[in-house]
Amino acid sequence: MTLPSQTGAAPARSAQKARTRQALLAAARGLIARGEEVTVTAAAAEAGISKATAYRYFSDPAALVVECGLDIDVAPYEAVVAGAADLRARLEAISLYFFDLACDREAEFRQLLARTLDDSLASPGGRARRGARRVTMYERALAEDGAVPPAERAALVRELSAATGAEVMIALFDVVGAGREEAREAVAGIAAAICDRRLPKG
């Protein structure tokens, strides 16, 4: 039996991680605006976050700088799901939004992925997480609905998160050779299939 306090624990942790990441990004933007060098240590001090915590989010200052630029362009959850009539529509809207965002800023996302991969090779014992904005939005949509059991929520978030964004864009463009509209249709189809499998029927 799952206790009520446990059901909200994962979204709460995810929201806290998102706030910490946002604080570091805002701090880095402040450093950039003042013409100061952006380092992880400087961003941590600016944000009032410990250096050890900051390095769990960004071990490479270059990745921090790149993500600053990407972060500014992310629409709020309410705008992303505006007009979506139900949970399924909201989840599919989030999937397409993050795919379109990756396409619109393709060069920057490729640069961010390259820096992240370089960092993972340099630090094989650790795996720094990139922005989890899509994860946070999926979790919020599912929490607001409340009809999906926690285990299914977690599976939905994992599967939908893996099926959109820059990683999928690169696979569809570079490996499959799809054009943008073909790739977008594929992302929509994958999101629909995941929802068909995981969402309660009826």
Backbone as a ProteinNet text record, in pm:
[ID]
protein_1_A
[PRIMARY]
MTLPSQTGAAPARSAQKARTRQALLAAARGLIARGEEVTVTAAAAEAGISKATAYRYFSDPAALVVECGLDIDVAPYEAVVAGAADLRARLEAISLYFFDLACDREAEFRQLLARTLDDSLASPGGRARRGARRVTMYERALAEDGAVPPAERAALVRELSAATGAEVMIALFDVVGAGREEAREAVAGIAAAICDRRLPKG
[TERTIARY]
84.1	0	87.9	53.9	131.6	71.8	151.4	104.1	83.8	-13.6	-37.8	85.3	167.9	285.7	387.5	382.7	478	439.8	309	264.2	312.2	327.8	372	520.5	593.3	735	817.3	795.2	874.8	852.1	726.5	707	767.2	760.2	816.2	967.4	1032.8	1178.4	1215	1137.2	1163.4	1146.9	1044.2	1021.7	1135.4	1187	1299.6	1424.4	1449.4	1564.1	1549.9	1427.1	1403.3	1429.7	1388.6	1412.7	1561.9	1635.5	1780.3	1847.2	1809.4	1865.7	1832.8	1708.2	1667.8	1747	1772.9	1850.6	1992.7	2052.1	2187.3	2188.8	2087.6	2079.6	2060.5	1974.2	1952.2	2081.1	2153.7	2280.4	2380.7	2387	2478.8	2439.7	2310.5	2266.2	2307	2299.8	2343.7	2491.5	2571.8	2715.8	2743.6	2671.4	2688.7	2652.4	2539.3	2492.3	2593.3	2668.6	2768.5	2905.1	2913.3	3040.4	3141.3	3096.8	3188.1	3202.3	3313.4	3336.4	3236.4	3179.8	3084.2	3159.5	3159.8	3211	3102.7	3111	3012.4	3021	3142.2	3162.3	3100.7	3122	3066.4	2914.3	2858.3	2712.2	2654.2	2721.7	2675.2	2674.3	2781.9	2790	2681.2	2659	2556.5	2416.8	2393.2	2261.3	2243.7	2352.2	2343.5	2328.3	2390.5	2384.4	2525.4	2537.4	2671.2	2738	2870.8	2946.4	2924.8	2920	2900.2	2766.7	2661.8	2530.6	2532.4	2593.1	2597.5	2667	2774.3	2848.4	2770	2667.7	2582.2	2494.6	2471.6	2388.3	2472	2582.6	2668.6	2814	2880	3022.4	3107.1	3043	3114.1	3054.9	3132.1	3077.9	3028	3087	3041.6	2898	2867	2730.7	2633.4	2677.2	2594.2	2562.4	2662.9	2642.6	2545.9	2564.2	2476.5	2333.3	2314.9	2178.1	2111.2	2189.2	2131.1	2053	2114.2	2048.3	1925	1930.9	1816.2	1703.2	1739.2	1638.7	1547	1597.9	1517.6	1397.9	1414.2	1311	1202.2	1209.7	1111.4	984.5	872.8	743.7	697.5	616.1	562	463.2	446.2	357	219.1	164.1	28.1	16.5	121	117.9	132.7	213.9	238.1	110	31.6	-87.8	-216.4	-205.3	-325.4	-407	-536.5	-625.6	-635.6	-552.1	-558.6	-677.5	-765.8	-893.6	-884.5	-786.1	-778.5	-632.7	-610.4	-474.2	-396.1	-455.6	-386	-341.1	-429	-395.1	-283	-282.9	-176.6	-42.6	-40.8	83.9	137.6	48.1	92.1	140.2	74.4	117.7	257.8	286.9	420.3	524.7	493.5	586.7	620.4	518.6	542	610.4	577.7	641.8	793.6	838.2	981.9	1052.9	982.2	1041.4	1056.9	951.4	958.6	1067	1080.1	1183.2	1322	1344.8	1473.7	1500.4	1397	1413.9	1442	1371.8	1388.5	1526.6	1586.6	1719.7	1816.2	1812	1886.5	2036	2097.8	2242.4	2280.4	2202.7	2233.4	2214.6	2108.2	2085.9	2194.6	2238.5	2347.1	2473.7	2499.7	2617.8	2606.4	2487	2466.7	2486.5	2431.4	2447.7	2594.1	2665.2	2806.8	2885.6	2857.8	2929.9	2893.7	2767.9	2725.4	2794	2803	2869.2	3018.5	3080.7	3222.1	3243.6	3152.1	3163.4	3146.2	3054.7	3032.4	3153.3	3224.8	3346.5	3458.9	3462.1	3566.5	3541.1	3413.1	3376.2	3295.5	3360.5	3286.4	3212.7	3254	3187.3	3056.7	3036.2	2915.6	2840.9	2715.4	2633.8	2550.5	2598.9	2527.8	2399.6	2292	2163.5	2152.4	2096.2	2067.5	1931.1	1885	1756.6	1645.1	1561.9	1452.1	1318.2	1313.2	1189.5	1075.1	1103.6	995.2	944.7	1037.3	998.5	904.2	940.5	859.5	720.9	714	583.3	496.3	555.7	477.7	425.9	512.2	470.9	358.6	367.2	261.3	128.4	129.8	6.8	-56.9	23.9	-27.1	-76	-5.5	-47.1	-179.2	-198	-322.8	-441.5	-418.7	-528.7	-564.3	-463.7	-484.4	-543.3	-575	-640.7	-541.8	-416.6	-317.2	-242.5	-235.9	-163.2	-16.4	46.5	185.7	284	273.7	368	352	227.9	203.9	247.9	231.6	279.2	429	503.7	649.1	686.8	616.7	645	612.3	500.5	462.6	567.9	613	712.8	841.9	886.1	1009	994.4	885.6	869.3	847.9	763.2	739.2	864.3	938.1	1060.5	1165	1168.9	1266	1226.4	1103.5	1049.7	1032.9	1099.7	1092	1222	1231.3	1348.5	1460.2	1577.3	1689.6	1741.3	1738.6	1790.4	1710.7	1579.2	1493.3	1504.2	1514.4	1533.8	1656.9	1767.5	1890.7	1874.9	1810.5	1788.4	1703.8	1598.9	1509.7	1574.7	1648.5	1714.1	1835.1	1925.1	2055.3	2053.4	1976.4	1976	1869.6	1748.6	1636	1632.3	1684.2	1680.7	1546.1	1468.5	1336	1347.2	1251.5	1237.5	1166.8	1157	1100.1	955.1	873.4	732.7	716.6	796.5	793.1	836.7	941.1	990.2	886.1	821.9	718.7	602.5	565.1	457.6	496.6	624.6	672.1	666.9	707.7	702.4	558	466.8	325.1	273	312.8	267.8	321.1	447.3	505.3	435.8	412.5	343.3	203.4	133.3	-1.4	3.1	101.7	113.3	142	227.2	256.6	131.5	57	-67.1	-167.6	-177	-268.5	-234.9	-106.5	-61.2	-79.4	-52.4	-41.6	-163.1	-237.7	-348.4	-468.3	-543.5	-661.7	-759	-817.2	-912.7	-1045	-1106.6	-1239.7	-1231.6
-119.4	0	124.9	220	343.4	449.4	506.3	610.4	739.2	822	947.5	1035.7	1036.6	1122.9	1079.9	948.3	897.9	935.2	949.6	973.2	1106.4	1204.8	1335.9	1359.9	1259.6	1279.9	1303.2	1221.3	1235.1	1369.3	1413.5	1546.3	1657.5	1645.1	1749.2	1756.2	1639.2	1636.9	1694.8	1657.5	1708.1	1859.3	1911.1	2056.2	2127.6	2068.6	2129.4	2132	2021.9	2017.4	2123.1	2138.5	2238.8	2379.3	2405.5	2538.4	2564.4	2461.8	2477.7	2506.8	2431.1	2453.3	2593.5	2636.7	2770.3	2878.6	2857.9	2955.4	2966.8	2854	2855.8	2922.8	2895.2	2958.4	3109.1	3150.6	3294.3	3360.9	3292.3	3347.2	3362.2	3262.7	3270.2	3383.5	3403.7	3515.3	3648.7	3657.3	3778.6	3804.4	3699.1	3713.2	3759.9	3700.5	3738.5	3884.6	3927.1	4064.9	4166	4126	4217.1	4203.5	4114.5	4095.9	4018.3	3941.1	3863	3721.8	3657.8	3521	3426.5	3339.1	3241.5	3114.4	3083.6	2955.6	2894.5	2765.8	2698.8	2753	2776.6	2829.2	2968.2	3053.8	3189.7	3187.3	3100.5	3089.8	3039	2943.3	2891	3000.7	3080.3	3188.5	3292.5	3324.3	3422.2	3375.3	3244.5	3188	3151.5	3156.2	3115	2964.7	2891.1	2744.2	2691.7	2580.3	2526.9	2484.4	2494.6	2457	2309.5	2224.7	2081.2	2054.3	2124.8	2107.3	2156.1	2271.7	2328.8	2234.6	2169.6	2080.1	1953.5	1920.5	1806.9	1841.4	1968.9	2012.8	2051.9	2119.1	2166.9	2148	2050.1	2033.9	2108.7	2157	2227.2	2367.4	2472.9	2608.5	2639.2	2575.5	2598.4	2548.4	2434.2	2382.3	2474.3	2532.2	2627.8	2749.1	2799.4	2915.7	2881.8	2765.9	2726.6	2713.1	2647.1	2626.5	2756.6	2855.9	2987.4	3039.8	3030.8	3079.8	3000.4	2869.7	2785.6	2807.5	2827.9	2836.5	2956.8	3065.5	3186.1	3162.8	3074.7	3055.1	2955.8	2895.4	2793.3	2858.7	2825.1	2881.8	2821.1	2893.4	2835.9	2723.8	2637.6	2521.8	2563.7	2669.8	2712	2745.3	2805.1	2838.3	2713.5	2619.4	2497.5	2415.3	2407.1	2321.7	2399.8	2528.7	2610	2549.8	2534.6	2480.9	2329.9	2260.8	2114.1	2073.5	1992.4	1964.2	1861.6	1773.6	1667.4	1629.4	1531.4	1492.3	1445.7	1361.3	1310.5	1426	1519.7	1634.2	1717	1730.8	1806.7	1736.1	1604.7	1529.3	1536.5	1524.2	1531.1	1671.5	1774.2	1912.5	1936.8	1883	1897.3	1829.1	1709.1	1636.8	1717.3	1769.9	1844.9	1978.3	2039.4	2166.5	2149.5	2047.2	2031.2	1984.3	1912.7	1878.2	2003.6	2085.7	2209	2303.2	2310	2395.2	2350.2	2219.2	2165.7	2199.7	2188.9	2219.9	2368	2453.4	2598	2644.6	2574.6	2611.9	2495.2	2437.8	2314.7	2328.2	2434.5	2448.7	2455.3	2531.6	2544.8	2412.1	2338.6	2210.2	2110.2	2111.3	2021	2054.3	2183.8	2225.8	2181.5	2197.5	2155.7	2005.2	1927.4	1782.3	1743.6	1811.5	1779.9	1805.2	1917.8	1949.4	1850.9	1811.3	1715.1	1580.8	1536.5	1409.4	1416.6	1529.1	1546.5	1536.8	1600.8	1600.5	1460.4	1383.2	1247.4	1158.1	1182.5	1106.6	1145.3	1272.7	1320.8	1276.6	1250.1	1208.7	1079.9	966.9	842	790.7	832.4	784.7	855.9	971.7	1049.3	1078.1	1109.4	1140.8	1263.7	1379.2	1502.7	1510.6	1547.6	1560	1697	1697.9	1824.7	1872.9	1979.6	2036.6	1934.2	1935.2	1838.3	1908.4	2010.6	2087.9	2003.4	1915.7	1831.2	1736.9	1684	1594.7	1667.3	1788.1	1866.7	1894.1	1925.2	1953.8	1828.3	1716.3	1591.6	1557.8	1570.4	1538.6	1630.9	1757.7	1851	1813.7	1782.7	1745.2	1622.6	1524	1401.6	1425.3	1509.8	1540.9	1615.7	1706.2	1782	1692.4	1590.6	1501.4	1407.1	1343.2	1257.3	1120.7	1088.5	961.1	848.3	881.1	779.7	736.3	605.2	557	598.6	616.4	664.2	584	450.1	369.7	396.3	411.6	441.6	582.7	674.8	811.7	811.3	740.8	735.8	676.8	571.9	510.1	605.9	675.2	772.9	882.4	934.5	1041.3	992.1	873	818.2	801.9	739.5	707.1	832.3	923.7	1045.8	1133.7	1138.7	1220.3	1167.7	1035.8	974.6	989.3	1032.3	1032.9	1172.8	1271.4	1406.9	1480.7	1602	1684.5	1665.1	1717.8	1722	1583.5	1489.9	1356.5	1288.9	1299	1238.3	1315.1	1446.7	1527.3	1479.2	1458.9	1415.8	1277	1186.5	1051.8	1056.5	1136.7	1142.7	1215.7	1321.5	1396	1321.4	1279.4	1228.7	1079.9	1002.1	857	816.6	868.3	830.2	913.8	1037.3	1125.5	1192	1204.9	1265.7	1417	1478.9	1623	1664.6	1796	1842.2	1796.2	1811.1	1772.7	1622.3	1544.9	1398.7	1361.5	1428.1	1399.9	1437.8	1552.1	1596.6	1497.8	1447.8	1348.3	1220.8	1183.5	1065.1	1086.5	1203.9	1233.9	1230.5	1288.2	1286	1143	1060.1	920.9	841.3	865.6	795.6	837.2	967.4	1015.5	955.4	948.7	890.8	743.3	670.4	527.6	506.5	589.8	578.9	606.8	709.9	741.1	627.8	569.2	455.5	341.8	319.9	208.1	236	358.4	386.7	454.3	533.4	606.3	513.7	540	457.3	464.3	352.5	348.6	407.5	480	537.9	655.4
0	0	0	-87	-96.6	-7.4	79.8	168.7	91.8	131.6	61.1	50.9	156	155.2	50.5	14	-82.8	-225.2	-251.3	-387.9	-441.6	-355.5	-401.8	-385.4	-336.2	-306.2	-431.9	-535.5	-657.6	-726.1	-747.5	-807.1	-723.9	-589.6	-503.4	-518.4	-524.6	-543.7	-680.3	-780.9	-915.4	-921	-852.7	-851	-780.1	-671.3	-599.4	-686.8	-759.1	-849.6	-958.7	-1009.2	-1113.2	-1059.8	-934.1	-875.1	-857.3	-814.8	-797.4	-931	-1033.1	-1166.4	-1216.7	-1196.3	-1241.1	-1168.2	-1039.4	-962.4	-1017.6	-1053.4	-1109.8	-1247.1	-1327.9	-1459.4	-1447	-1353.3	-1332	-1284.3	-1197.7	-1148.5	-1262.5	-1349.1	-1462.9	-1556.4	-1577.8	-1661.9	-1599.7	-1466	-1398.4	-1418.3	-1411.9	-1434.9	-1578	-1672.6	-1813	-1833.5	-1772.8	-1789.6	-1735.3	-1631.7	-1573.7	-1639.1	-1738.9	-1808.5	-1728.5	-1630.5	-1547.6	-1603.2	-1571.1	-1615.6	-1549	-1629.2	-1575.9	-1539.3	-1411.9	-1364.1	-1276.7	-1256.7	-1171.8	-1029.3	-982.4	-847.4	-833	-934.6	-928.5	-933.5	-1016.5	-1025.1	-893.4	-831.4	-702.8	-597.2	-591.3	-493	-518.9	-644.9	-682.4	-641.3	-655.1	-625.8	-479	-400.6	-261	-246.1	-335.9	-337	-314.4	-244.9	-219.1	-349.6	-351	-470.1	-502.4	-400.1	-423.6	-491.2	-445.7	-507.8	-651.4	-674.4	-809.3	-907	-860.7	-950.2	-982.4	-905.2	-941.1	-1060.9	-1082.4	-1194.5	-1316	-1291.6	-1400.3	-1360.7	-1421.4	-1392.6	-1495	-1602	-1708.5	-1723.6	-1700.9	-1713.2	-1853.8	-1955.7	-2092.5	-2111	-2052.1	-2061.2	-1988.3	-1877.5	-1803.2	-1890.1	-1961.3	-2048.1	-2160.5	-2224.6	-2335.3	-2287.8	-2172.3	-2125.2	-2083.3	-2042.5	-2012.2	-2131.4	-2248.7	-2369.1	-2402.6	-2384.9	-2415.6	-2315.8	-2190.1	-2084.4	-2101.3	-2154.4	-2168.8	-2259.3	-2356.7	-2458	-2418.5	-2303.5	-2265.4	-2214	-2277.9	-2238.6	-2106.3	-2029.3	-1906.2	-1937.4	-1839.4	-1854.4	-1904.9	-1847.5	-1883.3	-2031.7	-2087.6	-2229.9	-2316.2	-2271.2	-2348.1	-2361.9	-2254.3	-2256.4	-2283.6	-2312	-2336.1	-2450.1	-2425.6	-2527.5	-2528.6	-2451.1	-2445.3	-2358.5	-2413.5	-2348.6	-2236.6	-2239.4	-2138.8	-2115.8	-2027.7	-1991.8	-2113.5	-2193.5	-2312.3	-2401.5	-2425.3	-2510.8	-2449.1	-2315.3	-2249.9	-2264.7	-2245.1	-2258.3	-2400.8	-2497.5	-2636.8	-2672.3	-2616.7	-2642	-2587	-2468.3	-2409	-2497.9	-2547.1	-2634.1	-2758.1	-2823.8	-2946.9	-2919.5	-2806.1	-2773	-2761.4	-2687.4	-2666.8	-2793.9	-2880.3	-3009.3	-3095.4	-3101.3	-3180.2	-3127.5	-2995	-2935	-2979.1	-2978.1	-3021.7	-3168.1	-3251.3	-3393.6	-3414.3	-3341.2	-3357.4	-3314.1	-3217.5	-3167.1	-3186.6	-3305.9	-3332.1	-3303.7	-3352.7	-3334.5	-3187.1	-3109.5	-2966.2	-2892.7	-2928.2	-2861.5	-2898	-3021.6	-3060.3	-2982.3	-2965	-2888.4	-2743.5	-2685.6	-2546.7	-2531.4	-2624.9	-2618.7	-2633	-2723.4	-2742.5	-2614.6	-2549.5	-2425.5	-2315.1	-2309.8	-2208.1	-2229.5	-2355.1	-2384.3	-2354.3	-2387.8	-2354	-2203.5	-2128.6	-1983.3	-1926.6	-1985.6	-1935.2	-1961.4	-2072.3	-2099.7	-2004	-1967.5	-1876.7	-1733.1	-1700.4	-1564.5	-1571.7	-1605.7	-1627.8	-1505.2	-1386.4	-1265.8	-1236.4	-1298.5	-1271.1	-1398.7	-1385.7	-1501.1	-1468.3	-1508.8	-1478.6	-1560.4	-1495	-1564.4	-1628.2	-1749.2	-1814.1	-1766.1	-1829.7	-1790.3	-1792.6	-1691.4	-1682	-1695.1	-1779.6	-1791.1	-1843.6	-1939.5	-1992.2	-1883.4	-1803.1	-1693.4	-1597.5	-1559.5	-1466.4	-1523.7	-1652.2	-1713.3	-1721.1	-1760.5	-1763.4	-1623.1	-1523.5	-1385.9	-1340	-1376.5	-1336.1	-1400.5	-1529.6	-1598.4	-1534.2	-1500.7	-1439.8	-1297.6	-1222.6	-1085.6	-1084.8	-1179.3	-1185.5	-1216.7	-1299.2	-1336.2	-1222.4	-1164.8	-1048.7	-1076.3	-1202.2	-1230.9	-1258.3	-1280.1	-1315	-1189.8	-1161	-1041.9	-1046.3	-929.5	-924.4	-1009.4	-1008	-1086.5	-1235.4	-1279.5	-1420.4	-1454.1	-1358.7	-1381.1	-1409.9	-1326	-1342.2	-1477.7	-1518.8	-1648.6	-1763.1	-1752.2	-1854.4	-1868.2	-1755.8	-1758.2	-1823.4	-1787.3	-1846.8	-1997.7	-2038.6	-2180.3	-2265.1	-2218	-2293.7	-2299.1	-2187.9	-2184.6	-2281.6	-2298.9	-2389.7	-2535.8	-2561.5	-2698	-2755.1	-2696.7	-2750.5	-2724	-2772.8	-2746.4	-2847.4	-2811.9	-2905.2	-2942.3	-2846.1	-2873.9	-2984.8	-2977	-3078.6	-3210.1	-3200.8	-3321.6	-3398.2	-3328.1	-3393	-3453.8	-3380.9	-3433.9	-3561.6	-3560.8	-3676.7	-3794.8	-3766.4	-3873.8	-3929.2	-3838.3	-3880.7	-3915.5	-3840.7	-3862.5	-3963.3	-3944.2	-4030.2	-4157.7	-4150.7	-4266.7	-4287.6	-4180.7	-4191.9	-4202.2	-4272.2	-4269.5	-4141.7	-4119.9	-3993.7	-3975.8	-4076.6	-4061.1	-4043.6	-4116.7	-4099.2	-3957.7	-3909.6	-3774.8	-3670.3	-3690.2	-3595.1	-3591.1	-3707.4	-3713.1	-3638.9	-3651.1	-3578.7	-3428.3	-3381.7	-3237.9	-3187.9	-3265.4	-3227.1	-3220.9	-3317	-3318.3	-3200.5	-3164.3	-3049.5	-2920.6	-2904.6	-2784.2	-2774.9	-2887.5	-2887.9	-2849.8	-2901.2	-2869.7	-2720.8	-2664.2	-2520.7	-2438.6	-2475.7	-2404.9	-2419.8	-2538	-2558.9	-2463.7	-2444	-2359.9	-2211.3	-2169.4	-2026.2	-1962.1	-2037.3	-1975.1	-1952.6	-1844.9	-1820.3	-1937.6	-1973.6	-2083.5	-2039.1	-2130.4	-2099.7	-2008.8
[MASK]
++++++++++++++++++++++++++++++++++++++++++++++++++++++++++++++++++++++++++++++++++++++++++++++++++++++++++++++++++++++++++++++++++++++++++++++++++++++++++++++++++++++++++++++++++++++++++++++++++++++++++

